[in-house]
């Protein structure tokens, strides 16, 4: 197993990135939904308590779609609501970095470490993890803080395990325990 050495990372030069946790797709059909919700709520609280910036990303499928600005399901899940001073970036492709201004914002703030959580494991989380890596960012993926639905090829559990245990860890990200993430946030 390949390991990224966490102790070389630069302390509070990290942010918590909450991706696509929008009302339309936040439901019990997601893999390990109760654990997913609890852990993200906890990480948001810990980030705020430790002066780690929380940044949100919303996905917009475009006019006439169910997931678009102004539609009922577009807004961020009520249990994860951003504070008035927290940034929200909107995107219309899988990567949170493409044409959103997020990458430029992170460079301006000199942030280099991203704790990424949200939806969906096999779409926007995958693209954002890989693109973040390509942009030289250190990507941290806490256990059971990303989720997805069953698809035509894999169950939600298989998708989750494939990306978190095989695809990302040691290649594009450091996939670590929830507890280890809390320790990093409390340094």
C-alpha positions in Angstrom: 0.0 0.0 0.0 1.3 3.4 -0.9 1.2 6.1 1.8 1.3 9.8 1.7 3.1 11.2 4.7 0.7 13.4 6.5 3.1 14.9 9.0 4.8 16.9 6.3 1.6 18.8 5.5 1.4 22.4 6.7 -1.1 22.4 9.6 -3.9 24.8 9.0 -3.3 25.3 5.3 -6.3 23.0 4.8 -9.9 23.5 4.0 -13.0 21.3 4.2 -14.6 21.0 0.8 -18.3 19.9 0.9 -19.3 18.8 -2.6 -22.8 18.5 -4.0 -24.7 17.7 -0.8 -27.9 19.2 -2.3 -31.4 18.4 -1.2 -32.4 16.6 -4.4 -29.9 13.8 -4.0 -29.5 13.6 -0.2 -31.6 10.6 0.7 -31.7 7.1 2.3 -30.8 5.5 -1.0 -27.2 6.7 -0.6 -24.7 4.1 0.7 -24.4 4.3 4.5 -26.6 7.4 4.6 -26.9 7.9 8.4 -23.2 7.5 8.9 -22.5 9.8 5.9 -24.7 12.6 7.4 -23.3 12.2 10.9 -19.7 12.4 9.8 -20.1 15.4 7.5 -22.0 17.3 10.2 -19.2 16.5 12.7 -16.4 17.5 10.3 -18.2 20.8 9.5 -18.5 21.5 13.3 -14.9 20.6 13.9 -13.6 22.7 11.0 -15.5 25.7 12.3 -14.3 25.1 15.8 -10.7 25.0 14.6 -10.7 27.9 12.1 -10.5 25.6 9.1 -12.5 27.2 6.3 -15.5 25.3 5.1 -16.2 25.7 1.3 -19.3 24.3 -0.4 -19.8 23.3 -4.1 -23.2 22.9 -5.8 -23.8 21.2 -9.1 -26.1 22.8 -11.7 -27.3 20.6 -14.5 -28.7 23.6 -16.4 -32.1 25.1 -17.2 -35.0 22.7 -17.3 -33.2 20.1 -15.2 -34.2 19.1 -11.6 -30.8 20.1 -10.3 -30.6 23.7 -11.3 -30.6 27.1 -9.7 -34.0 28.0 -8.5 -35.3 24.4 -8.3 -36.4 23.0 -5.0 -33.7 20.4 -4.7 -30.8 22.7 -5.7 -29.9 24.1 -2.3 -27.5 22.6 0.2 -28.9 20.0 2.6 -30.5 21.6 5.6 -28.2 19.8 8.1 -25.0 21.1 6.4 -26.1 24.7 5.7 -23.3 27.2 5.1 -22.8 30.1 7.5 -23.2 33.5 5.9 -19.4 34.0 5.7 -18.7 30.6 4.0 -18.0 30.4 0.3 -20.2 28.5 -2.1 -19.0 27.7 -5.7 -21.3 26.5 -8.4 -20.2 24.1 -11.1 -21.8 22.4 -14.2 -19.3 19.6 -14.7 -18.0 16.9 -12.4 -14.8 18.6 -11.2 -15.2 21.4 -8.6 -12.1 23.0 -10.1 -13.2 23.6 -13.7 -14.3 27.1 -14.4 -15.6 27.7 -10.9 -13.0 30.0 -9.4 -12.3 27.6 -6.6 -8.7 26.8 -7.7 -7.8 30.5 -8.0 -9.4 31.1 -4.6 -7.3 28.4 -3.0 -4.1 29.7 -4.6 -4.9 33.2 -3.3 -5.4 31.9 0.2 -2.3 29.7 -0.1 -4.2 26.5 0.8 -2.7 23.2 -0.2 -4.6 20.5 1.6 -8.2 19.6 0.9 -10.4 17.4 3.1 -13.1 16.4 0.6 -16.5 15.1 1.5 -19.8 14.8 -0.3 -21.5 13.3 -3.4 -21.2 11.3 -5.5 -18.3 9.0 -5.0 -18.1 7.8 -8.6 -18.8 11.1 -10.3 -18.0 14.5 -8.8 -15.9 13.3 -5.8 -13.8 11.1 -8.1 -13.3 14.0 -10.6 -12.5 16.5 -7.9 -10.1 14.2 -6.1 -8.1 13.5 -9.3 -8.2 17.1 -10.5 -7.1 18.4 -7.1 -4.2 16.0 -7.2 -3.3 17.2 -10.8 -3.3 20.7 -9.5 -0.8 19.8 -6.7 -3.2 19.8 -3.8 -3.0 17.2 -1.1 -6.4 15.5 -1.0 -7.7 13.8 2.2 -10.7 11.5 2.0 -12.1 10.6 5.4 -13.8 7.2 5.7 -17.6 7.2 5.0 -17.8 10.9 4.1 -18.5 10.3 0.4 -21.4 8.3 -0.9 -23.3 7.3 -4.0 -26.2 5.2 -5.3 -26.4 1.8 -7.0 -25.7 2.0 -10.8 -26.0 -0.4 -13.7 -22.5 -1.8 -13.1 -21.9 -1.7 -9.3 -23.8 -1.4 -6.1 -23.3 1.8 -4.1 -21.1 -0.2 -1.6 -18.9 -1.6 -4.4 -18.5 1.8 -5.9 -17.6 3.3 -2.6 -15.1 0.6 -1.8 -13.6 0.6 -5.3 -12.7 4.3 -5.2 -11.9 4.7 -1.5 -9.9 1.5 -1.0 -8.4 0.9 -4.4 -8.5 3.9 -6.9 -7.7 6.9 -4.8 -5.7 5.8 -1.8 -2.0 6.3 -2.2 -2.4 7.4 -5.8 -4.5 10.6 -5.8 -5.4 11.0 -2.1 -4.9 9.8 1.4 -8.0 7.8 2.4 -7.9 7.9 6.2 -10.1 7.0 9.1 -12.7 9.5 10.3 -10.8 9.6 13.7 -7.5 10.4 12.0 -9.2 13.3 10.1 -10.5 14.7 13.4 -6.9 14.5 14.8 -5.5 16.4 11.8 -8.2 19.1 12.2 -7.4 19.5 15.9 -3.6 20.1 15.5 
